[in-house]
Amino acid sequence: MKLGDMQQNPRHLINGRWDIGTTTGVSTNPSDTREVVAEYARADRNQTELAIRAAADALPHWSHSTPQRRADALDQIGSELLARKDELGALLSREEGKTLPEGVGEVARAGQIFKFFAGEALRVQGELMASVRAGVQVDVTREPVGVVGIIAPWNFPFAIPAWKIAPALAYGNTVVFKPAELVPACAWALAEIISRSGLPAGVFNLVMGSGREVGQTLVDHPLVNALSFTGSVPTGERILQAATARRAKVQLEMGGKNPLVVLADADFEQAIECALQGSYFSTGQRCTASSRLIVEAKVHDAFVARLRQRLEALKVGHALERGIEMGPVVDAGQLDQNLAYVEIARNEGAEHVWGGERLERPTPGHYMSPALFLARPEHRIAREEVFGPVACVLRADDYEHALALANDTPFGLCAGICTTSLKHAMHFKRHAEVGMTMVNLPTAGVDFHVPFGGRKDSSHGSREQGRYAAEFYTTVKTGYMLA
Ligand code: NAD
């Protein structure tokens, strides 16, 4: 099947068959809203239940499949994603709005994730332990958790599904994948590749549709043993309550309000680059985006002046146009929300430095200029996740003050520091209350083979990615034997 076909009508994959929906939805190009990217099938509760039953039926066989078989399938998926990264990256940019290099880079990363977990399928480990009793041998082995419901957001439509689906399959689970409604063509493209990788029918299922109907059915269904969710805090909290009430295993990755601390001794241009990339690339639509720039007083004014200069020159436009550095906002609702936060910031007395305005471009799209404010810690713009190209600068007296400001948030995903002081870098790495720290690097931009996740309101459950993913996608069994 060619890309052109699938853009017409992405369908559900249920028990190895492509199925039409009960209703149809559309996704449009945020860089040019006249262009429909996909007309896709939307599932209802019944279709979602069929997918869940298919995954449950496929489980006994797949959970005992050989690691080599799983590795082969994952490796094939990874190879195809890597081979088609330019074509699929362009699709991603058309549907989600990140720039073409960002889109291509994300598809390549998804490919690398599948390749990594192809290797992990061959490295499932256990332990052989001494017993406290004479003649008894103890072993600890890992087994699949069962049917996994995967609920994904729109902002990384290849990478986030990849880092959930790949370990789920690697460790012998079966999957029902529900993508975000804004990115059905990307979800379909990924599912179509997975469908040709030799997996038995029902091992991997795709159902598209609303969170309220499709997502909630996954969350509530007794045959779904585990739920991996990435998205907003309110949705995550609802899922946690419902899933724990029926004792399903649950993993949540949610929002962030990530700080980037800039000390006076930092390499100045490097710090500006970290702030620019971390706050505004991918249109600020990253859970790891730096939205609080905490700058030591001695360099505060120079930092703000230089960052403003860089923002004035930042090229905002059509995601597929060469040289564009920041694409459009994903949709009209998110753009309205970003502009509402700009208004809130002004009304609360934050000092406007640059941007935060709707932009006109040759094609009709959801464009805005990158926004920068000087804020105080109590301002909403310094406390709440905007999820757009909107950042604020907070002035810090010294390193200790900067660290206190960095930790003064309910979120705890990621924190960065720009400094040439080894002492401060090491202290920050130990004392930042987050899951990931960055020294002289943007807060956004992580490797695919090491743990990803946060603390506080940002995450719940065990880490994603790398070999730590085994914690979520397997359950441990302890065996005793009289030798
Ligand atoms: P969202 O919470 O609105 O939706 C996420 C997914 O949940 C979608 O597929 C949606 O359809 C589904 N959903 C909605 N209601 C549901 C329900 N009642 N039951 C089950 N599923 C339901 O989030 P979004 O707008 O798609 O994504 C943006 C958010 O994602 C931001 O807050 C961002 O910080 C977060 N995010 C976090 C990470 C991370 O790893 N921490 C990564 C990317 C994005």
Residues whose N, C-alpha, C, O or C-beta is under 5 A from the ligand:
A	BS01	NAD	I151 A152 P153 W154 K178 P179 A180 E181 G209 S210 G211 R212 G215 Q216 T230 G231 S232 V233 T235 E253 M254 G255 G256 C287 F387 S458
